[in-house]
Amino acid sequence: MSRITRLRTIRIAERPNLIWLEIETDEGLVGLGESFRGAHAVEAVIHETVAPFLLGRDSRRIEAISRHLMTPYLGFHSASAEVRAASAVDLALWDLAGQRHGIPVHEALGGAVRTEVRAYNTCAGYAYNSGLSAGGGRRAVAAGEAMRGPYDDQIAFMSDAGKLAESLLSEGYTAMKIWPLDEYATASGGHLITLEDLKAGLEPFRKIRQAVGDRIEVMAELHSLWSAHAAIRICRALEDLGVFWAEDPIAKMDDARALADLRRQTRTPICGSETLGGSVPFRDLLAADALDIVMLDLAWCGGLTEGRKIAALAEAYAKPIAPHDCTGPVTLMAGLHLALHAPTAIFQEVVRATLATWYRELVTDLPVLRHGMVQAPTAPGLGTKLQDSVRTRPDAVIRESTPG
């Protein structure tokens, strides 16, 4: 047996969207999980709903635990607080499984298909997606804002995208993702983009092509900000720029009919969606022929257990997958293990600004990149732990659940 004896959540005020979960067992092992957005809500679900069910159970029964937590009375088939909590639990259980057997998670999943996977750099900055702004934490860039360091890439793509592409190529990256069209959605609530705004939003893509030609792949992030009509106009305009994908182009990424209709009207490949929870929405999108590339976030979709089912669906439909991370370091490590294991994985998302700075302050180990390729971790489990200093921070909030 490997009985679960304690659940511990940790969050810090500096990164209010992030929450970590440590699961302890009577073997003396500690598994680490993570989720992102609505940390207070996830914390409540873990201690008030999950803990009474989980404490005392055998941590080796990952599939059974996942099935129970992924079918709550409310909150299933979405990235709800219930599913985000289930995701954190599942990542911690897989971490435990790898540690117990002394093998990395990609081996515990059934083995690696590849020993490295290509990275693309999401061109966020040092503070992107870390706060509690009205945009859910996505930090807007003011006109003329100065860069706060060499990797303030969101400011860079708005000011000189060509120079940014050259910088990325010099470090071995061969793919990048930008979102210069976001600022034009507010005026109409995403229902209309004018020709003037469209041309302005496409300019960074043109500067990249002018600077480096076809030596770098470019992804267009649309952040679910647009109606179908506006998204079609944007995706058609992107066709001649050779973008690798348009990501989350419409407001409701579980709307299989609308997304399939959009995909029929453009040659730009459609990618989606980190925002979906559980395998059923992905099944419906794939069955509707609505996606070219499957993106999933293991801290939101149900963890590795559900993630590999989504990957299997993608494989059955001959679609590539690309695990998401613009959120936290444990999610990044988990996504990497899936990207190494899943046959159709083509990319692992990274943010070089966070890899170089605050991710390092939170965990002991991060993925190793060589020439734009992310290397397979070799340590048991997920291959990383929280830094001891995280628990002793003055802004840390720690909550525990134990039997009785």
N, C-alpha and C positions, 0 to 999 in steps of 0.2 A: 504494500500500500504506500501511497504518497499523499497523506491527508493534508488538506489545506487548513492551516492553523491561524492565519492572520491575513487581513487585507489592509494595506496602508496606502492612502492617497496623499500626494504631495503636489502642491501648486505654489507659485510665487507671484507676488504682485507685479513684478517687473514684466512678466510674460503671462498676463491674466487669462489668455485663451488656452494655455497648456495645462494639462493635468497628467501626472504619472501615477501608475498603480504598481505597487509591489505586492506579490503574492508569496507568502512564506508557507513552507510545508514542514512536516515532522521529520523530514530527512535533513533539515538544515539548509535547504536550498531557498533562494529568493529569485523569483521571476519578475521581469520588468515589462510593463506595458505602458501605453500612452494613448491619449486622445487629445482632441483640439476643438475649440469653440465651445462656448457655454460650459466652461469648466465647473462652475458651481452646480449646474444641473447634473452633469455627469457624476460629480462627487456625491450628490444626493442619491442618485440611482444606485451607485455602487454600494453605499453603506445602508440604505434603507430598503432596497429591493434585492440586489444581488447577494449581499453578504449573508442574509439568513438562509438563502438557498445554497451558497457555495461553501461556507465554512463546514469542515468535517468531511467534505467529499474527496474522492480520489482525483488528484490533479492530472492523472494520466488519461482520464476519460474525456479528452478534448472534444471529440465529435459530439458526444452526448451533451456535454455542457454547452457547446455552441448551439446545438439545436434548441435547447431549452431557452437560452438567453436571446436567441434570434427570433423567437416566436412569442413575444410578450402579448398581453391582451390588447395593448395599444402600442403603436410606435414601430411596427414591423414594416418591411419593404421601404424603408427610408433611412436617412442618416439621422434618425431621431436621437434624443439623449439616451434612450434605452439601447439603441444599436451602437452608439459611440461608446457606451459603458461596456457592452458586450465585446466590442473590438479591443478595448484595453485589456479586458480579461483574457481574451484569446491570445493576444500577443504575449502576455505574461506566461500563459500555459505552454506555448510553444518554446519560449525561452527556457522554461523549466525542463521541457522534454529534451532539448538539446544538451543542457547542462547535465541532466541525469545520465545520459549515455555518452557524454564527452565528445559530442559532434556538433558542428554548426547546423543551424536550422535548415539551410538548403539541403543538407544531407538527410536530415530527419524527415523532410518532406518527400523524399524518394530519390534524392540525388540531383546534382547540378547538370544541366544540359550544356552549360558553358562556364568557363572559369572567369570571364569578365563580360561586362555589358557596357554598351556605349552610353555616355552621359550626355544630357543636354542641360545647358545652363538657363534656368529661369532668371530673367534679368530683373530681379527684385533687389532692393537695397538692404541696408543693415537693419531697418526697423519695420520693413513691410510685413503686414499680416500679424503684427504682434500686439496691437492694442485693442481697445474696445470702441473704435470709432463707429459712426453710423453706417459705414460701409462694411461692417462685420470685421474690422481690423485691417482692411486694405488701406494703406497709406497713400493719399493723393500727393502728387508732386506739384509744387507751385512754379509758375513761370519764372525762369531765371534762377532757380534754386541752386545753390552751390553744392557740389559733391562733398561728402564728409569722409571720404576715403577712396582708394583706388577701385573698390568694388561696389560703389553706389550705382549699380547698373540701371536702375529705373530712371534715375536722372540722366544717366549717360545715353540711354536709347531715345530719350526725348530731346536731348541737345545735340548729340552727334552719334547716331547709330552706326555709321560706317566705322568710326574710330573704335567704338565698342566691339564691333565684329572683329576688327584687326587684333584687339587685345585678347579676345577669347581664342582666336586661332593661334596666337603666340603661346598660349598656355595649353594647347592641345585639344580644346573643345572644337567640335565640328558641327554643333547644333545649338541653337539659342531660341528663346521664346520671349516675345514682347507683346505689349497691349496698348499701343498708341491710340486706338479708337475709343477707349473707355470714356474719355473726357467728353465725348460728343453725345453720349447717351442721355445725359441728365436733362437736356433742354426739352426733349419730347417724351421722356420716360422710356426711351428705347424704341419708340414706335416709328421714328423717322430719322434718317440721316440725310442731310442735304448733300448735294454734289460738292459744294465747297468744303464741308467738313470731311467728306469722304476722301477727297484729294489730299487734304492736310493730314488726315490720319494714316494715309498710305505712304507719306513721304519718308518716314524712317525705314520702311521696307525698301524703298527705292535707293536710299543712301547706302544701305547694306550691300545691295547688288552693285552699285557703282564703285564701292570701295573694295569689295573682295570677290565680286562676281559670284560664281556658283560654288565657291569653296566651303561655304557653310550653309547648313539647312536652317530655315527660319520657320518657327511656328507662330501662328497668330492666336493669341488668347483673347476671347471675347467675353468671358466672365458671366455668361448667362444674362446679359444686359439688354438683349434685343428681341423685338417681335420677329415673327417669321419673315415679314415683308422686308424689314430693314436688314435682317441677317442675310437674306438672299442677295440684296444689293451689295453688301459688303463682300460676301463670298465670291460673287461673280467678279468684283473688282480685284480680288486677290489672285485670280486665276493666272494672269499674265506675269505675276511676280514669283511664281513657282514655290509658294509656301508649302511646307510639308504637311500641315494640317491647320484647320480652323477649329479651335477648341471651345466647347460649350457655347455654340452660337445663339441659342434661343433661351428664353427665360425659364422654361420648364423642360429640363432635360430628360424627364421621364415621359414626355409627350411623343410617343413613337410615331404617330401618324404625321404630326407637324414636322418632325425631324426627317422622316423619310421623304416627305414632300420637298423639303429644302434640298436634301441630298440629290434628288432627281434633277434639280434645276441648276446645279453648279458642278464644275469639274474640280473644285477645291475639296480635298479630302476632309471628312468630318470626324472629329475626335470627341469622345465623351464617355463617362463623366465621373470625375472625382466626387461629385456631390451625391451620388446615388448609393443607397444602402441595400445589401442583400443581393442575391443572384437573380431574383425574378425581374426587376427592371432591366437588367442587362439582357436577360433572355428575350424579353419583349422587344427591345430595341434591335437586337440582332435578328430576330425573326421577321421584323418589319423592314429589314435591309436599310436601317437608318444610320449605321455607323461604318466608318472605314477603319478606325483605330479605337481600341477600348482602353480608357484610362480609369484606374481605380485607386482609391486611397484606403490603405489597410486600417487606418485609425477611424474610418467612417463607414466602411462597407461591411464590417463584421469580423475583421482580422484576417489572419492567414487561412483559417479554415474555410471561410466564405470566399476569400480572395482566390484560392486555388480552384474553387468551383467556377468562379467567374472566368478565370484563365482557361479552364477546360471548355467552357461555352465558347469563348473566343476561338480556341483552337478548332472546335467542331465547325465553326463558321469560317475558318481560314482567315481570321482577323488577328493582327498583332496587338499586343498589350504594352502599356507603358505605365508602370507604377508612379503615383504622384507623391511628391513631397515639396511643400512650401510651408511646412507647419512645424515639425519637430524632429529631433535627431533619432529618436527610437523608431518613429514611423519610417524614416529614411532607411535605417538598417533593416527593418522588416521588409520594406519594398524591394530592397536589393536582394534579399534572400529569395523572394518570389521571382524576381527578374532573372536570377541565375537558374532557377528551377523550371520555370514555365517555358515550354518549347517555343511559343510565338513571341516572347518578349523581345523588344527591339531597343528600348531606352530605359534608363533610370533617370528621373528628374533630380537635379541638384541645384542648389543656390550657392554660388561660390562665396557670396558675402557672408552667409551664415556659417558655412563650413570654416571660413577663416576667422570667425569671431565668436559669437555667443553660443553656437552649438558646442564649441570646445569648452566653454565654461560650465556646461550642464552634464556632459557625459564623458566617460573615460576614453572611449574609442569611437572613431568615425570612419567611414569608408575611405579607402585609399584609391586615388586616381592616378593613372599613368597614361600619358598621351591621350587624354580624353576618354579613357576606358576605366570603369569602376571595377576594382579587383574583388574577388571572392573573399569574404572573411573566413578565417580559419579557426577562430576561437569557438568554444562550445556555446550553444544557444544563439541568441541574437548577436552576441559578441560585443556588447557594451553594457555599462552600468551607470547609474547616476553618480556623479561626483559626490563625495562625502560632504563637501562644502555646501551643496544645495540644501541639505537638511538643516544646517545650522545658520542659514541666512536669516536676518531679522524679518524679512518679508515672507518667509515660508509659512504655509498653512498645512499642517500635518494632521490627518485624521485616521484613526485605526478602528477596525472591527475585529473582535475575537469571539470565540464561542462563549455563550452565556452572557 
